[in-house]
């Protein structure tokens, strides 16, 4: 099989695209990152954008995941319903050509509750390959944070939180914008906000207090870190609901992992951190082994 001779793994998101060249020994030899997310590719140009990658890497087969398979991407790829594991994902890959495929996302439909993911399912599979327990809770922080329940190595259920997107909207398009200009770190202000969010504080009122303190000249926590902490604390409180024991696997970027790890610790739980890129590559390796 040509996949054994090396391939290109592509994490194609909304704003950015990351392509990883994997050689015949399974080693990462080159990484390309650009701003050709699905929203930045002109209509009808996905095929050309993928061809550019193939030319660079001598025509290696390509396996893509993420928003490239959404209704706003290259070709809409049907979701695999959960529970789902690597085998179900590999079997449902949408082949554009014999050696160019898109990994399906995962959907949830349980009574009135519905949810979808694209891309995080590959990282969940990869986190398992990297050693997390087959029965664990995965937190994948990001624009749309995911809390994924793994049971016997399968995605049994998940919940999406719009935490990162809400913070971005508040920062850029709200009356709080001027108070949210600073950088966010897991400092005292962040922890104060996270503690309030974990305690079930009124989120909407708590956010406006940042504005009120500024108008009245009252000293208080740093606005950006406090707001981020308040949102993430609320996120973590919901994500941990029903989780009784065992470490939470934090899969994602190091800066976001640090914030969520601080909030999870405040909630009295341990977090085991897994680099998101490492998990993605391990997940794609698992899938290509099944092709």
C-alpha distance (Angstrom), angle and dihedral (degrees) to the residues before:
residue distance angle dihedral
X1 . . .
X2 3.80 . .
X3 3.83 91.0 .
X4 3.82 88.2 70.5
X5 3.80 88.9 59.5
X6 3.81 92.8 59.4
X7 3.78 136.1 -75.3
X8 3.80 145.1 -160.4
X9 3.81 117.4 -107.1
X10 3.81 113.1 -159.7
X11 3.79 126.4 -163.9
X12 3.81 98.5 -164.8
X13 3.78 111.3 -174.1
X14 3.77 138.3 170.8
X15 3.81 98.0 -86.7
X16 3.80 105.1 12.1
X17 3.77 142.1 33.8
X18 3.80 126.2 -148.3
X19 3.78 121.0 -170.0
X20 3.81 122.8 -170.4
X21 3.81 123.3 -162.9
X22 3.81 111.4 -145.0
X23 3.82 119.7 -168.1
X24 3.82 129.8 -146.4
X25 3.81 90.3 -87.1
X26 3.78 91.6 55.9
X27 3.80 93.0 -107.9
X28 3.80 125.3 141.2
X29 3.81 106.9 -118.4
X30 3.81 103.2 169.4
X31 3.78 140.8 6.9
X32 3.79 126.4 -155.6
X33 3.79 120.7 -167.4
X34 3.78 123.5 -179.6
X35 3.80 141.9 151.5
X36 3.81 94.7 -102.1
X37 3.78 94.0 119.0
X38 3.79 115.8 154.6
X39 3.81 92.1 -91.2
X40 3.80 90.5 56.7
X41 3.81 99.1 49.0
X42 3.82 112.1 94.3
X43 3.79 117.4 -123.2
X44 3.79 110.4 -79.7
X45 3.81 94.7 13.4
X46 3.80 101.8 99.6
X47 3.78 93.2 93.7
X48 3.81 90.9 51.9
X49 3.81 91.5 47.3
X50 3.81 90.5 53.3
X51 3.80 91.7 44.7
X52 3.80 89.9 56.8
X53 3.81 89.2 59.1
X54 3.80 92.8 47.8
X55 3.80 92.3 51.0
X56 3.79 89.9 51.9
X57 3.80 91.5 52.5
X58 3.80 100.5 40.2
X59 3.78 97.6 -101.1
X60 3.80 98.5 -56.8
X61 3.81 116.7 170.5
X62 3.79 115.1 -92.3
X63 3.80 129.5 -139.4
X64 3.81 115.5 -172.9
X65 3.79 132.7 -169.7
X66 3.78 137.1 177.7
X67 3.78 132.3 43.4
X68 3.81 92.0 -14.4
X69 3.81 84.6 85.7
X70 3.81 94.7 50.9
X71 3.79 128.3 102.1
X72 3.80 87.0 -96.1
X73 3.81 94.9 47.1
X74 3.81 135.5 74.6
X75 3.80 98.7 -67.5
X76 3.79 125.2 -6.0
X77 3.79 107.4 -115.7
X78 3.82 117.7 -159.9
X79 3.80 117.3 -113.6
X80 3.79 122.1 -113.3
X81 3.82 109.5 -128.9
X82 3.77 117.2 -124.5
X83 2.93 139.2 -82.3
X84 3.79 84.7 71.1
X85 3.78 137.5 152.8
X86 3.80 136.3 -179.7
X87 3.81 92.9 -75.4
X88 3.81 93.2 57.7
X89 3.80 91.6 46.4
X90 3.80 93.4 49.4
X91 3.80 91.9 48.1
X92 3.82 91.8 52.3
X93 3.81 99.0 48.1
X94 3.80 109.5 136.5
X95 3.80 109.3 -129.3
X96 3.80 115.7 -148.7
X97 3.80 88.6 176.3
X98 3.82 129.6 -2.3
X99 3.80 90.0 -88.4
X100 3.83 103.3 27.5
X101 3.80 114.7 77.5
X102 3.80 142.5 164.9
X103 3.80 120.8 -142.7
X104 3.82 111.9 -130.7
X105 3.78 121.3 -121.4
X106 3.80 124.1 -126.2
X107 3.80 127.1 -109.0
X108 3.78 133.9 -160.5
X109 3.79 126.0 -154.1
X110 3.80 114.9 171.2
X111 3.79 114.8 154.6
X112 3.79 108.0 -60.8
X113 3.81 93.0 -13.0
X114 3.80 118.8 93.4
X115 3.78 130.9 168.9
X116 3.81 141.6 164.1
X117 3.78 138.6 -159.5
X118 3.79 135.8 -172.6
X119 3.80 121.2 -170.1
X120 3.79 99.1 2.8
X121 3.82 89.9 81.6
X122 3.81 89.3 65.3
X123 3.80 90.9 51.7
X124 3.81 90.7 48.5
X125 3.81 90.0 53.8
X126 3.80 89.4 46.3
X127 3.80 93.8 48.9
X128 3.80 88.3 56.6
X129 3.79 90.0 50.9
X130 3.81 88.9 51.0
X131 3.79 91.6 56.1
X132 3.78 112.6 -89.5
X133 3.79 114.8 144.1
X134 3.83 116.3 -87.6
X135 3.81 88.9 -127.4
X136 3.77 106.4 51.5
X137 3.78 145.9 111.2
X138 3.80 115.9 -105.1
X139 3.79 121.8 -158.5
X140 3.79 114.1 -162.3
X141 3.82 107.5 -173.4
X142 3.76 120.2 -157.2
X143 3.79 144.5 100.2
X144 3.80 87.0 -40.3
X145 3.79 105.1 22.1
X146 3.80 116.4 -147.8
X147 3.79 128.4 -150.3
X148 3.80 106.2 -162.8
X149 3.79 123.7 -169.0
X150 3.80 111.0 -149.0
X151 3.80 117.3 -161.3
X152 3.80 120.3 -178.8
X153 3.79 89.3 -18.1
X154 3.80 94.9 -52.4
X155 3.80 131.9 110.7
X156 3.80 97.4 -110.2
X157 3.80 98.4 172.2
X158 3.78 142.6 -26.5
X159 3.77 144.6 -167.8
X160 3.81 129.1 -146.5
X161 3.82 124.3 -143.9
X162 3.83 120.6 -166.1
X163 3.80 90.0 -146.8
X164 3.79 100.9 130.7
X165 3.78 94.0 42.8
X166 3.81 92.4 50.2
X167 3.80 91.6 50.5
X168 3.81 90.1 49.5
X169 3.80 92.0 50.4
X170 3.80 92.0 48.2
X171 3.78 90.4 48.6
X172 3.79 96.2 49.6
X173 3.79 107.6 25.7
X174 3.79 110.7 26.1
X175 3.79 139.7 82.9
X176 3.81 86.3 -103.9
X177 3.82 93.6 62.1
X178 3.81 95.4 105.2
X179 3.82 91.5 50.7
X180 3.84 93.6 48.4
X181 3.80 99.2 55.2
X182 3.80 97.6 104.2
X183 3.78 127.5 90.7
X184 3.79 119.4 -91.3
X185 3.78 121.5 -125.2
X186 3.79 134.4 158.7
X187 3.81 90.3 -96.3
X188 3.80 131.8 137.4
X189 3.82 92.2 -78.5
X190 3.79 91.6 51.5
X191 3.79 91.8 48.2
X192 3.80 91.3 49.4
X193 3.79 90.3 53.3
X194 3.81 92.7 43.6
X195 3.81 91.5 50.7
X196 3.80 89.9 52.3
X197 3.80 91.7 48.6
X198 3.80 92.0 47.7
X199 3.81 89.8 50.4
X200 3.80 91.0 56.0
X201 3.80 98.0 -105.2
X202 3.80 117.4 178.7
X203 3.80 98.8 -89.0
X204 3.80 98.5 -159.3
X205 3.80 94.8 45.5
X206 3.80 91.7 43.0
X207 3.79 91.2 55.6
X208 3.80 93.3 50.2
X209 3.80 90.8 51.7
X210 3.81 86.4 70.7
X211 3.80 87.5 63.6
X212 3.80 94.1 42.1
X213 3.80 93.5 52.2
X214 3.80 89.9 51.6
X215 3.81 94.2 48.8
X216 3.81 92.9 48.0
X217 3.80 94.3 44.0
X218 3.78 92.0 -119.4
X219 3.78 119.2 157.2
X220 3.76 114.5 -119.5
X221 3.77 144.6 139.2
X222 3.80 122.1 -48.7
X223 3.79 106.3 -78.5
X224 3.82 100.0 -134.9
X225 3.78 96.7 46.0
X226 3.81 92.9 41.5
X227 3.82 93.3 50.1
X228 3.79 91.4 46.9
X229 3.79 90.3 48.2
X230 3.79 92.3 48.9
X231 3.81 92.0 51.5
X232 3.80 95.1 43.0
X233 3.81 91.8 44.9
X234 3.80 89.7 54.4
X235 3.81 89.5 45.7
X236 3.82 92.6 51.0
X237 3.82 92.5 45.8
X238 3.80 89.9 57.1
X239 3.80 94.5 39.2
X240 3.81 93.2 53.2
X241 3.79 93.8 47.7
X242 3.78 106.8 128.1
X243 3.82 93.8 8.7
X244 3.78 106.7 126.6
X245 3.77 107.8 171.4
X246 3.76 146.1 -6.3
X247 3.77 130.5 63.8
X248 3.79 121.2 -66.4
X249 3.80 113.6 -122.9
X250 3.81 108.4 -131.9
X251 3.80 109.4 -157.5
X252 3.79 120.5 -177.5
X253 3.80 145.9 53.3
X254 3.78 117.9 -8.5
X255 3.83 95.4 -121.1
X256 3.79 93.2 52.6
X257 3.79 92.2 42.0
X258 3.80 89.4 56.8
X259 3.80 92.3 54.8
X260 3.79 95.1 45.9
X261 3.81 92.4 43.2
X262 3.82 89.1 56.4
X263 3.82 92.0 50.3
X264 3.80 92.9 44.6
X265 3.82 89.8 51.0
X266 3.82 90.1 51.4
X267 3.80 86.8 53.6
X268 3.80 89.3 56.2
X269 3.81 98.6 -107.2
X270 3.78 133.2 118.2
X271 3.80 121.7 -122.7
X272 3.80 126.2 -151.3
X273 3.80 109.7 -157.9
X274 3.81 125.0 -140.8
X275 3.79 122.9 -178.3
X276 3.80 109.8 -115.9
X277 3.82 96.0 -138.5
X278 3.80 91.2 49.1
X279 3.81 89.9 50.4
X280 3.82 91.8 48.4
X281 3.81 92.6 51.6
X282 3.80 92.3 45.7
X283 3.80 89.9 50.0
X284 3.80 93.4 49.9
X285 3.81 89.6 48.2
X286 3.82 89.4 53.8
X287 3.80 90.8 51.1
X288 3.79 96.0 46.9
X289 3.81 89.3 51.9
X290 3.81 86.7 63.6
X291 3.82 95.5 51.1
